[in-house]
């Protein structure tokens, strides 16, 4: 595969999940080798560029976030990065007038649609991480393992001690067609008992039933229900694909994740660097 950018500027706007503010985003083509660079146009020029790099990640409790040495930050990038990965986009500028990305409908589907027909190959080959021997990380009952595999396959298991959401398991070959149909539409989710706490701490101020699934003790609050019976584990797959995009490299291997999350995903990304 070649490195890729977009073939024209793309504009998109929407509500940010945590601050609840309208965010304008402008995507701009970049030369090969530029990488993915976020630019906060609401901040001082010269201190407002944030390079997508695993070393720049921080505060991985409820999402994947980046910062630079000047204190400029960009929050909740994982759904966007997930779509970047599947399209193989390696070089692009992302201008934002706020500190987070638009949440869209809580999935990667809006971003997949945004890039359709807008991707352009560059001349250089895209970098790869090829899994040649098992790589694993474990923290308590959370695990990620990568095994050699001719392609990119993802196996994921989640488990919650909850009356409605218990265990779910899914496995997919990760390619554009499968991702767009089976993974990208899966929305982010949270539990009803978390909502009050989040809003009291000035988080999820933009969260609604239009952009997140809210789980109650016997089902979901969303009037339209679920898009997939196992939408929760599919969204976790979406997240790990996006989180590992911080490496900006194509992955060749079989990833197996159990109860992983953003923090473990990024720790695993750092381990992949050490082993590559």
Backbone as CSV, one residue per row, in Angstrom:
resi,resn,N_x,N_y,N_z,CA_x,CA_y,CA_z,C_x,C_y,C_z
1,UNK,0.821,-1.195,0.000,0.000,0.000,0.000,0.857,1.248,0.000
2,UNK,0.359,2.279,-0.674,1.029,3.565,-0.689,0.532,4.428,0.464
3,UNK,1.346,5.407,0.838,0.852,6.435,1.748,-0.319,7.134,1.061
4,UNK,-1.221,7.682,1.854,-2.409,8.309,1.272,-2.745,9.627,1.962
5,UNK,-3.358,10.502,1.183,-3.927,11.732,1.705,-5.329,11.864,1.120
6,UNK,-5.907,13.052,1.191,-7.203,13.290,0.550,-6.983,14.141,-0.693
7,UNK,-7.942,14.100,-1.621,-7.734,14.774,-2.906,-8.287,16.194,-2.958
8,UNK,-8.901,16.652,-1.860,-9.440,18.008,-1.792,-9.767,18.325,-0.339
9,UNK,-9.922,19.594,-0.024,-10.331,19.974,1.332,-11.712,19.390,1.647
10,UNK,-11.902,19.021,2.897,-13.196,18.500,3.357,-13.603,19.290,4.602
11,UNK,-14.821,19.784,4.632,-15.338,20.499,5.797,-16.427,19.682,6.479
12,UNK,-16.405,19.709,7.804,-17.404,18.972,8.584,-17.574,19.692,9.915
13,UNK,-18.778,19.702,10.432,-18.971,20.301,11.749,-20.043,19.559,12.523
14,UNK,-19.971,19.702,13.834,-20.942,19.036,14.691,-20.611,19.273,16.146
15,UNK,-21.440,18.740,17.014,-21.293,18.923,18.446,-20.162,18.050,18.994
16,UNK,-19.364,18.623,19.887,-18.363,17.841,20.609,-19.006,17.145,21.786
17,UNK,-18.615,15.914,22.050,-19.271,15.102,23.081,-19.162,15.715,24.473
18,UNK,-17.966,16.137,24.856,-17.768,16.512,26.254,-18.121,17.964,26.563
19,UNK,-17.744,18.899,25.705,-18.058,20.304,25.972,-19.429,20.708,25.450
20,UNK,-19.948,19.936,24.499,-21.262,20.259,23.955,-21.265,21.469,23.045
21,UNK,-20.080,21.869,22.585,-19.969,23.034,21.703,-19.907,22.598,20.245
22,UNK,-20.358,23.486,19.345,-20.264,23.183,17.914,-18.808,23.314,17.467
23,UNK,-18.302,22.286,16.815,-16.912,22.258,16.362,-16.873,22.248,14.837
24,UNK,-16.088,23.155,14.281,-15.857,23.157,12.831,-14.515,22.489,12.556
25,UNK,-14.524,21.567,11.617,-13.329,20.823,11.255,-13.067,20.969,9.760
26,UNK,-11.817,21.234,9.422,-11.420,21.328,8.009,-10.252,20.380,7.788
27,UNK,-10.405,19.463,6.840,-9.365,18.495,6.503,-8.664,18.955,5.238
28,UNK,-7.329,18.952,5.275,-6.536,19.524,4.193,-5.505,18.501,3.730
29,UNK,-5.366,18.282,2.416,-4.355,17.335,1.914,-2.951,17.730,2.377
30,UNK,-2.078,16.722,2.488,-0.692,16.975,2.904,0.259,16.126,2.078
31,UNK,1.508,16.558,2.029,2.531,15.825,1.292,2.918,14.546,2.029
32,UNK,3.469,13.609,1.282,3.927,12.356,1.850,4.959,12.610,2.946
33,UNK,4.790,11.950,4.074,5.719,12.104,5.184,5.295,13.136,6.205
34,UNK,4.222,13.867,5.920,3.746,14.884,6.861,3.193,14.250,8.120
35,UNK,2.501,13.130,7.957,1.789,12.511,9.067,0.430,13.174,9.259
36,UNK,-0.215,12.876,10.363,-1.503,13.487,10.688,-1.238,14.595,11.702
37,UNK,-1.567,15.818,11.337,-1.307,16.968,12.207,-2.611,17.700,12.497
38,UNK,-2.945,17.788,13.776,-4.110,18.549,14.218,-3.675,19.986,14.478
39,UNK,-4.481,20.923,14.029,-4.158,22.343,14.227,-5.342,23.048,14.862
40,UNK,-5.148,23.565,16.068,-6.182,24.296,16.790,-6.182,25.757,16.302
41,UNK,-7.090,26.083,15.401,-7.105,27.435,14.821,-7.609,28.485,15.810
42,UNK,-8.141,28.039,16.952,-8.594,28.966,17.995,-7.473,29.336,18.957
43,UNK,-6.274,28.780,18.753,-5.146,29.048,19.630,-4.038,29.792,18.888
44,UNK,-3.060,30.263,19.653,-1.968,31.065,19.103,-1.177,30.304,18.039
45,UNK,-0.970,30.960,16.906,-0.195,30.379,15.805,1.221,30.061,16.287
46,UNK,1.731,28.926,15.845,3.069,28.516,16.240,3.091,27.596,17.444
47,UNK,2.002,27.599,18.208,1.912,26.728,19.382,0.695,25.816,19.318
48,UNK,0.044,25.810,18.162,-1.279,25.171,18.065,-1.308,23.903,17.233
49,UNK,-0.143,23.393,16.827,-0.109,22.152,16.052,0.215,20.969,16.957
50,UNK,-0.566,19.903,16.803,-0.417,18.703,17.625,-0.204,17.526,16.689
51,UNK,0.959,16.921,16.766,1.301,15.805,15.886,0.688,14.521,16.439
52,UNK,0.040,13.748,15.561,-0.459,12.444,15.974,0.723,11.509,16.191
53,UNK,0.989,11.220,17.449,2.106,10.356,17.816,1.747,9.712,19.144
54,UNK,2.091,8.459,19.305,1.753,7.761,20.551,2.369,8.465,21.760
55,UNK,3.497,9.132,21.561,4.148,9.851,22.664,3.357,11.065,23.114
56,UNK,2.431,11.535,22.274,1.643,12.725,22.602,0.277,12.400,23.199
57,UNK,0.003,11.130,23.455,-1.287,10.751,24.049,-1.286,11.072,25.544
58,UNK,-2.468,11.343,26.090,-2.589,11.607,27.526,-4.030,11.347,27.962
59,UNK,-4.256,11.195,29.244,-5.580,11.066,29.848,-6.486,10.139,29.035
60,UNK,-6.240,8.844,29.183,-6.917,7.844,28.355,-8.101,7.183,29.066
61,UNK,-8.648,7.875,30.055,-9.724,7.302,30.850,-10.993,7.086,30.048
62,UNK,-11.405,8.112,29.289,-12.690,8.036,28.584,-12.571,8.293,27.079
63,UNK,-11.370,8.288,26.579,-11.178,8.528,25.154,-9.697,8.638,24.879
64,UNK,-9.354,8.856,23.611,-7.957,9.024,23.230,-7.727,10.479,22.879
65,UNK,-6.742,11.062,23.525,-6.486,12.494,23.433,-5.013,12.741,23.142
66,UNK,-4.726,13.881,22.498,-3.356,14.266,22.177,-3.068,15.665,22.709
67,UNK,-1.804,15.930,23.010,-1.392,17.274,23.410,0.014,17.553,22.890
68,UNK,0.368,18.845,22.820,1.738,19.209,22.462,2.431,19.849,23.658
69,UNK,3.676,20.267,23.464,4.469,20.817,24.566,3.994,22.189,25.017
70,UNK,3.126,22.817,24.230,2.635,24.160,24.558,1.283,24.112,25.277
71,UNK,0.773,22.919,25.508,-0.496,22.787,26.208,-1.715,22.724,25.305
72,UNK,-1.509,22.744,23.996,-2.638,22.582,23.064,-3.081,21.121,23.083
73,UNK,-4.389,20.924,23.127,-4.930,19.569,23.254,-6.042,19.322,22.255
74,UNK,-6.217,18.066,21.910,-7.362,17.652,21.099,-7.883,16.340,21.689
75,UNK,-9.194,16.325,21.943,-9.815,15.214,22.673,-10.706,14.361,21.768
76,UNK,-10.900,13.116,22.183,-11.892,12.200,21.609,-11.679,12.014,20.102
77,UNK,-10.486,11.541,19.761,-10.115,11.418,18.344,-10.278,9.999,17.813
78,UNK,-10.631,9.025,18.674,-10.520,7.615,18.288,-11.449,7.196,17.156
79,UNK,-12.666,7.733,17.088,-13.591,7.337,16.016,-13.085,7.863,14.659
80,UNK,-12.590,9.071,14.675,-12.011,9.688,13.484,-10.781,8.903,13.020
81,UNK,-9.903,8.570,13.968,-8.694,7.815,13.617,-9.027,6.432,13.080
82,UNK,-10.108,5.838,13.589,-10.530,4.525,13.118,-10.849,4.580,11.625
83,UNK,-11.552,5.618,11.208,-11.865,5.791,9.781,-10.603,6.094,8.976
84,UNK,-9.682,6.868,9.550,-8.414,7.138,8.861,-7.661,5.843,8.599
85,UNK,-7.658,4.957,9.611,-6.937,3.698,9.449,-7.513,2.888,8.295
86,UNK,-8.816,2.768,8.248,-9.422,1.867,7.265,-9.239,2.384,5.847
87,UNK,-9.119,3.706,5.703,-8.854,4.278,4.380,-7.358,4.399,4.091
88,UNK,-6.521,4.092,5.064,-5.075,4.149,4.860,-4.540,5.556,4.733
89,UNK,-5.251,6.538,5.304,-4.804,7.937,5.204,-3.681,8.163,6.206
90,UNK,-2.511,8.532,5.689,-1.316,8.687,6.515,-0.865,10.134,6.647
91,UNK,-1.345,11.006,5.750,-0.828,12.375,5.699,-1.974,13.360,5.482
92,UNK,-2.186,14.252,6.464,-3.314,15.178,6.377,-3.233,16.196,7.505
93,UNK,-3.724,17.399,7.233,-3.885,18.403,8.277,-5.348,18.412,8.712
94,UNK,-5.571,18.533,10.018,-6.913,18.566,10.587,-7.057,19.864,11.379
95,UNK,-7.736,20.845,10.798,-7.943,22.118,11.490,-9.224,22.056,12.319
96,UNK,-9.140,22.507,13.570,-10.277,22.487,14.487,-10.386,23.829,15.193
97,UNK,-11.613,24.292,15.442,-11.777,25.545,16.197,-12.176,25.278,17.648
98,UNK,-11.906,24.064,18.126,-12.190,23.697,19.511,-11.279,22.569,19.939
99,UNK,-11.472,22.067,21.163,-10.518,21.098,21.709,-10.942,19.644,21.556
100,UNK,-12.007,19.390,20.789,-12.391,18.000,20.541,-12.978,17.868,19.143
101,UNK,-13.123,16.623,18.700,-13.705,16.385,17.382,-15.224,16.288,17.489
102,UNK,-15.929,16.606,16.413,-17.377,16.383,16.420,-17.670,14.906,16.684
103,UNK,-18.683,14.644,17.483,-19.005,13.259,17.847,-19.869,12.578,16.795
104,UNK,-20.507,13.354,15.910,-21.374,12.761,14.891,-22.511,11.994,15.541
105,UNK,-22.700,10.753,15.119,-23.754,9.922,15.729,-23.169,8.959,16.767
106,UNK,-21.916,9.207,17.161,-21.279,8.353,18.166,-20.546,7.169,17.583
107,UNK,-20.530,7.072,16.253,-19.842,5.974,15.577,-18.796,6.553,14.621
108,UNK,-18.203,5.691,13.796,-17.263,6.160,12.771,-17.938,6.313,11.414
109,UNK,-19.224,5.990,11.339,-19.934,6.016,10.060,-19.881,7.382,9.364
110,UNK,-20.097,8.506,10.089,-20.020,9.804,9.407,-18.649,10.068,8.781
111,UNK,-17.583,9.607,9.443,-16.238,9.836,8.919,-15.951,8.929,7.724
112,UNK,-16.435,7.702,7.770,-16.282,6.806,6.617,-16.951,7.421,5.389
113,UNK,-18.151,7.944,5.587,-18.870,8.583,4.475,-18.153,9.831,3.993
114,UNK,-17.508,10.542,4.907,-16.786,11.769,4.581,-15.632,11.492,3.614
115,UNK,-14.955,10.360,3.810,-13.760,10.054,3.009,-14.062,9.289,1.726
116,UNK,-15.283,8.838,1.552,-15.619,8.035,0.374,-15.349,8.817,-0.912
117,UNK,-14.503,8.271,-1.768,-14.170,8.916,-3.036,-13.226,10.091,-2.909
118,UNK,-12.679,10.316,-1.703,-11.832,11.505,-1.470,-10.375,11.144,-1.167
119,UNK,-10.006,9.878,-1.331,-8.666,9.432,-0.945,-7.738,9.410,-2.155
120,UNK,-6.499,9.847,-1.957,-5.518,9.889,-3.054,-4.230,9.209,-2.623
121,UNK,-3.706,8.335,-3.478,-2.423,7.689,-3.200,-1.274,8.673,-3.375
122,UNK,-0.255,8.527,-2.525,0.991,9.270,-2.661,2.060,8.322,-3.206
123,UNK,3.256,8.824,-3.428,4.271,8.009,-4.098,4.963,7.016,-3.179
124,UNK,5.182,7.381,-1.937,5.937,6.510,-1.030,5.083,5.357,-0.514
125,UNK,5.745,4.248,-0.181,5.044,3.120,0.428,4.641,3.467,1.861
126,UNK,3.504,2.959,2.273,3.046,3.172,3.650,3.831,2.264,4.588
127,UNK,4.193,2.752,5.762,4.905,1.904,6.729,3.986,0.833,7.293
128,UNK,4.591,-0.283,7.704,3.823,-1.419,8.220,4.383,-1.886,9.556
129,UNK,3.522,-2.450,10.345,3.947,-3.258,11.488,3.516,-4.687,11.185
130,UNK,4.481,-5.550,11.001,4.193,-6.952,10.697,4.482,-7.778,11.948
131,UNK,3.468,-8.457,12.444,3.625,-9.293,13.635,4.289,-10.607,13.211
132,UNK,5.501,-10.832,13.687,6.244,-12.042,13.316,6.311,-13.044,14.470
133,UNK,6.026,-12.589,15.681,5.976,-13.461,16.854,4.973,-12.873,17.835
134,UNK,4.443,-13.677,18.741,3.410,-13.165,19.645,3.870,-11.954,20.459
135,UNK,2.994,-10.972,20.555,3.217,-9.791,21.388,1.984,-9.665,22.274
136,UNK,2.166,-9.453,23.574,0.985,-9.387,24.431,1.189,-8.404,25.571
137,UNK,0.076,-7.945,26.109,0.082,-7.091,27.285,-1.110,-7.486,28.149
138,UNK,-0.900,-7.478,29.464,-1.945,-7.872,30.410,-1.954,-6.901,31.580
139,UNK,-3.141,-6.463,31.942,-3.313,-5.667,33.163,-4.562,-6.201,33.874
140,UNK,-4.356,-6.970,34.925,-5.490,-7.583,35.622,-6.217,-8.549,34.709
141,UNK,-7.519,-8.297,34.489,-8.303,-9.181,33.618,-8.453,-8.613,32.206
142,UNK,-7.588,-7.650,31.861,-7.606,-7.049,30.522,-6.381,-7.526,29.739
143,UNK,-6.605,-7.920,28.502,-5.518,-8.501,27.712,-5.599,-8.059,26.247
144,UNK,-4.429,-7.914,25.625,-4.338,-7.785,24.163,-3.169,-8.658,23.709
145,UNK,-3.418,-9.472,22.692,-2.397,-10.335,22.114,-2.377,-10.106,20.610
146,UNK,-1.189,-10.046,20.026,-1.049,-9.994,18.565,-0.280,-11.223,18.115
147,UNK,-0.825,-11.898,17.096,-0.212,-13.112,16.556,0.087,-12.926,15.077
148,UNK,1.076,-13.648,14.554,1.340,-13.570,13.107,0.108,-13.985,12.310
149,UNK,-0.139,-13.266,11.232,-1.319,-13.547,10.410,-1.162,-12.828,9.079
150,UNK,-1.578,-13.477,8.006,-1.459,-12.871,6.671,-2.697,-12.015,6.396
151,UNK,-2.715,-10.832,6.957,-3.857,-9.937,6.835,-4.020,-9.180,8.139
152,UNK,-5.229,-8.691,8.392,-5.511,-8.011,9.652,-6.835,-8.555,10.171
153,UNK,-6.756,-9.299,11.250,-7.951,-9.883,11.855,-8.045,-9.404,13.298
154,UNK,-9.272,-9.169,13.734,-9.497,-8.681,15.086,-10.536,-9.552,15.783
155,UNK,-10.183,-10.048,16.956,-11.089,-10.825,17.798,-11.236,-10.072,19.117
156,UNK,-12.463,-9.878,19.564,-12.668,-9.039,20.746,-13.742,-9.648,21.652
157,UNK,-13.479,-9.615,22.956,-14.452,-10.065,23.951,-14.604,-8.985,25.016
158,UNK,-15.857,-8.649,25.349,-16.115,-7.739,26.455,-16.926,-8.474,27.524
159,UNK,-16.794,-8.004,28.748,-17.611,-8.559,29.829,-17.864,-7.473,30.862
160,UNK,-19.122,-7.306,31.224,-19.513,-6.355,32.258,-20.343,-7.080,33.314
161,UNK,-20.203,-6.630,34.542,-21.056,-7.153,35.621,-22.320,-6.292,35.641
162,UNK,-23.209,-6.541,34.695,-24.389,-5.705,34.528,-25.593,-6.589,34.229
163,UNK,-26.768,-6.145,34.649,-27.968,-6.969,34.467,-28.353,-7.149,33.005
164,UNK,-28.033,-6.160,32.141,-28.387,-6.263,30.720,-27.173,-6.572,29.853
165,UNK,-26.110,-5.790,30.012,-24.914,-5.968,29.192,-23.920,-6.846,29.936
166,UNK,-23.764,-8.077,29.468,-22.875,-9.029,30.130,-21.660,-9.299,29.240
167,UNK,-21.657,-10.390,28.495,-20.527,-10.736,27.630,-20.928,-10.649,26.160
168,UNK,-20.005,-10.174,25.335,-20.177,-10.204,23.879,-18.828,-10.534,23.250
169,UNK,-18.896,-11.207,22.110,-17.680,-11.651,21.427,-17.890,-11.485,19.922
170,UNK,-16.863,-11.001,19.239,-16.956,-10.841,17.780,-15.582,-11.014,17.153
171,UNK,-15.587,-11.407,15.886,-14.334,-11.564,15.141,-14.566,-11.161,13.691
172,UNK,-13.661,-10.334,13.160,-13.783,-9.881,11.770,-12.416,-9.758,11.115
173,UNK,-12.383,-10.044,9.840,-11.272,-9.625,8.992,-11.459,-8.121,8.764
174,UNK,-10.402,-7.350,8.980,-10.530,-5.901,8.887,-10.143,-5.428,7.487
175,UNK,-11.172,-5.147,6.689,-10.982,-4.513,5.385,-12.071,-3.458,5.242
176,UNK,-11.965,-2.627,4.217,-12.872,-1.487,4.100,-14.332,-1.910,4.021
177,UNK,-14.636,-2.909,3.216,-16.025,-3.325,3.028,-16.628,-3.850,4.341
178,UNK,-15.894,-4.736,5.016,-16.389,-5.296,6.275,-16.507,-4.219,7.340
179,UNK,-15.485,-3.393,7.423,-15.481,-2.330,8.430,-16.666,-1.381,8.240
180,UNK,-16.867,-0.930,7.007,-17.940,0.035,6.729,-19.314,-0.530,7.061
181,UNK,-19.494,-1.823,6.846,-20.801,-2.446,7.057,-21.009,-2.926,8.490
182,UNK,-19.975,-3.532,9.085,-20.151,-4.246,10.343,-19.623,-3.516,11.579
183,UNK,-18.665,-2.612,11.412,-18.011,-2.007,12.573,-18.253,-0.499,12.666
184,UNK,-18.079,0.214,11.566,-18.189,1.677,11.593,-19.507,2.188,12.188
185,UNK,-20.673,1.558,11.931,-21.932,2.099,12.465,-22.140,1.880,13.966
186,UNK,-21.275,1.107,14.612,-21.458,0.789,16.031,-21.138,2.014,16.893
187,UNK,-22.078,2.400,17.742,-21.974,3.658,18.491,-21.340,3.485,19.874
188,UNK,-20.778,4.570,20.346,-20.239,4.610,21.699,-21.372,4.414,22.703
189,UNK,-21.028,3.959,23.898,-22.084,3.662,24.867,-21.629,3.981,26.285
190,UNK,-22.598,4.162,27.144,-22.342,4.385,28.557,-23.537,3.892,29.350
191,UNK,-23.409,3.914,30.662,-24.468,3.405,31.536,-25.250,4.555,32.151
192,UNK,-26.527,4.339,32.373,-27.389,5.419,32.872,-26.876,5.999,34.190
193,UNK,-26.291,5.163,35.038,-25.816,5.647,36.331,-24.564,6.524,36.213
194,UNK,-23.906,6.507,35.028,-22.720,7.340,34.807,-23.081,8.760,34.370
195,UNK,-24.254,8.914,33.775,-24.597,10.171,33.111,-24.558,11.350,34.074
196,UNK,-25.176,11.198,35.241,-25.221,12.294,36.215,-23.821,12.691,36.668
197,UNK,-22.971,11.696,36.923,-21.591,11.973,37.345,-20.827,12.729,36.262
198,UNK,-20.949,12.264,35.009,-20.226,12.895,33.904,-20.631,14.355,33.743
199,UNK,-21.913,14.604,33.734,-22.383,15.977,33.533,-22.007,16.869,34.717
200,UNK,-21.994,16.306,35.915,-21.586,17.069,37.104,-20.110,17.455,37.032
201,UNK,-19.329,16.696,36.276,-17.904,16.964,36.104,-17.594,17.596,34.747
202,UNK,-18.614,18.248,34.172,-18.479,18.945,32.890,-17.985,18.043,31.771
203,UNK,-18.453,16.797,31.792,-18.163,15.841,30.724,-19.479,15.397,30.100
204,UNK,-19.396,14.940,28.867,-20.577,14.433,28.147,-21.695,15.476,28.067
205,UNK,-21.312,16.764,28.061,-22.321,17.826,27.986,-23.032,17.819,26.633
206,UNK,-22.364,17.264,25.613,-22.979,17.172,24.292,-23.586,15.809,24.022
207,UNK,-23.563,14.947,25.024,-24.077,13.594,24.837,-25.603,13.558,24.824
208,UNK,-26.162,12.909,23.821,-27.609,12.727,23.717,-27.871,11.315,23.221
209,UNK,-29.128,10.946,23.156,-29.478,9.636,22.606,-29.293,9.591,21.094
210,UNK,-28.939,10.744,20.501,-28.640,10.797,19.067,-27.177,10.444,18.785
211,UNK,-26.333,10.487,19.818,-24.913,10.225,19.555,-24.277,9.252,20.555
212,UNK,-25.086,8.564,21.323,-24.561,7.558,22.249,-25.669,6.602,22.653
213,UNK,-25.272,5.375,22.954,-26.206,4.412,23.529,-26.126,4.542,25.047
214,UNK,-27.261,4.663,25.683,-27.284,4.687,27.149,-27.939,3.388,27.625
215,UNK,-27.174,2.631,28.404,-27.615,1.317,28.869,-28.296,1.452,30.235
216,UNK,-29.495,0.901,30.333,-30.190,0.852,31.622,-30.211,-0.594,32.103
217,UNK,-30.837,-0.844,33.233,-30.714,-2.167,33.858,-31.337,-3.290,33.031
218,UNK,-32.310,-2.945,32.167,-32.983,-3.999,31.400,-33.014,-3.731,29.897
219,UNK,-32.103,-2.873,29.412,-32.085,-2.574,27.984,-31.358,-1.270,27.713
220,UNK,-31.781,-0.559,26.671,-31.178,0.737,26.355,-32.261,1.804,26.338
221,UNK,-31.860,3.041,26.634,-32.804,4.158,26.644,-33.141,4.649,25.246
222,UNK,-32.283,4.361,24.267,-32.468,4.866,22.911,-33.760,4.347,22.293
223,UNK,-34.636,5.253,21.824,-35.927,4.836,21.252,-35.790,3.877,20.072
224,UNK,-34.722,4.057,19.274,-34.540,3.200,18.104,-33.867,1.883,18.405
225,UNK,-33.492,1.679,19.669,-32.823,0.434,20.024,-31.400,0.365,19.500
226,UNK,-30.907,-0.847,19.315,-29.539,-1.082,18.869,-29.468,-1.274,17.356
227,UNK,-28.339,-0.941,16.781,-28.104,-1.191,15.353,-27.707,-2.649,15.114
228,UNK,-27.039,-3.237,16.096,-26.658,-4.651,16.064,-26.886,-5.201,17.464
229,UNK,-27.218,-6.456,17.561,-27.399,-7.069,18.879,-26.118,-6.986,19.698
230,UNK,-24.971,-7.096,19.008,-23.671,-7.017,19.675,-22.968,-5.697,19.360
231,UNK,-23.734,-4.623,19.314,-23.176,-3.311,18.958,-22.064,-2.872,19.905
232,UNK,-22.144,-3.293,21.159,-21.177,-2.856,22.162,-19.771,-3.370,21.856
233,UNK,-19.642,-4.648,21.568,-18.315,-5.190,21.268,-17.820,-4.680,19.919
234,UNK,-18.721,-4.462,18.999,-18.303,-3.905,17.698,-17.726,-2.498,17.883
235,UNK,-18.320,-1.730,18.810,-17.771,-0.391,19.027,-16.381,-0.469,19.662
236,UNK,-16.175,-1.437,20.532,-14.851,-1.609,21.119,-13.817,-1.968,20.047
237,UNK,-14.249,-2.708,19.027,-13.358,-3.017,17.904,-13.031,-1.744,17.139
238,UNK,-14.039,-0.925,16.909,-13.851,0.368,16.258,-12.816,1.191,17.027
239,UNK,-12.936,1.201,18.356,-12.037,1.987,19.195,-10.589,1.517,19.090
240,UNK,-10.347,0.219,19.175,-8.962,-0.250,19.174,-8.305,-0.012,17.812
241,UNK,-9.076,-0.122,16.743,-8.539,0.197,15.412,-8.101,1.660,15.379
242,UNK,-8.931,2.543,15.950,-8.591,3.958,15.993,-7.429,4.253,16.917
243,UNK,-7.420,3.623,18.076,-6.342,3.875,19.034,-4.980,3.479,18.462
244,UNK,-4.911,2.343,17.776,-3.631,1.895,17.215,-3.219,2.705,15.998
245,UNK,-4.141,3.505,15.460,-3.805,4.404,14.349,-2.805,5.476,14.782
246,UNK,-2.654,5.701,16.090,-1.663,6.694,16.528,-0.255,6.313,16.059
247,UNK,-0.057,5.037,15.735,1.227,4.588,15.193,1.402,4.993,13.730
248,UNK,0.287,5.291,13.061,0.266,5.676,11.639,0.943,4.629,10.755
249,UNK,0.730,3.364,11.095,1.284,2.258,10.315,0.205,1.202,10.096
250,UNK,0.245,0.551,8.950,-0.668,-0.561,8.690,-0.230,-1.767,9.517
251,UNK,-1.190,-2.471,10.055,-0.886,-3.624,10.899,-1.181,-4.912,10.139
252,UNK,-0.231,-5.820,10.198,-0.418,-7.143,9.609,-0.303,-8.156,10.741
253,UNK,-1.441,-8.713,11.153,-1.441,-9.646,12.261,-2.855,-9.927,12.723
254,UNK,-2.979,-10.798,13.692,-4.272,-11.139,14.299,-4.256,-10.618,15.731
255,UNK,-5.097,-9.637,16.015,-5.191,-9.070,17.348,-6.351,-9.705,18.108
256,UNK,-6.087,-10.099,19.326,-7.107,-10.671,20.208,-7.162,-9.791,21.452
257,UNK,-8.324,-9.206,21.721,-8.465,-8.299,22.861,-9.568,-8.792,23.786
258,UNK,-9.307,-8.716,25.071,-10.295,-9.076,26.088,-10.409,-7.917,27.073
259,UNK,-11.572,-7.300,27.107,-11.862,-6.212,28.049,-10.854,-5.070,27.963
260,UNK,-10.263,-4.866,26.820,-9.296,-3.775,26.672,-10.037,-2.436,26.624
261,UNK,-9.287,-1.360,26.705,-9.848,-0.019,26.605,-8.766,0.913,26.107
262,UNK,-9.046,2.211,26.085,-8.105,3.159,25.487,-6.714,3.091,26.123
263,UNK,-6.651,3.027,27.447,-5.349,3.029,28.123,-4.530,1.795,27.749
264,UNK,-5.168,0.625,27.744,-4.440,-0.596,27.386,-4.090,-0.599,25.902
265,UNK,-4.994,-0.079,25.073,-4.713,0.015,23.628,-3.437,0.803,23.377
266,UNK,-3.311,1.958,24.039,-2.146,2.817,23.819,-0.888,2.188,24.416
267,UNK,-1.019,1.541,25.553,0.124,0.811,26.127,0.589,-0.279,25.173
268,UNK,-0.378,-0.923,24.513,-0.043,-1.964,23.541,0.616,-1.356,22.307
269,UNK,0.140,-0.193,21.880,0.770,0.501,20.752,2.238,0.762,21.038
270,UNK,2.538,1.191,22.264,3.935,1.442,22.637,4.746,0.152,22.614
271,UNK,4.106,-0.942,23.001,4.807,-2.244,22.990,5.080,-2.692,21.550
272,UNK,4.137,-2.422,20.658,4.355,-2.778,19.250,5.555,-2.030,18.670
273,UNK,5.717,-0.776,19.082,6.887,-0.003,18.629,8.187,-0.679,19.105
274,UNK,8.194,-1.071,20.373,9.391,-1.710,20.950,9.725,-3.018,20.238
275,UNK,8.694,-3.710,19.775,8.900,-5.037,19.172,9.038,-4.998,17.651
276,UNK,8.911,-3.821,17.067,8.979,-3.739,15.590,10.376,-3.368,15.124
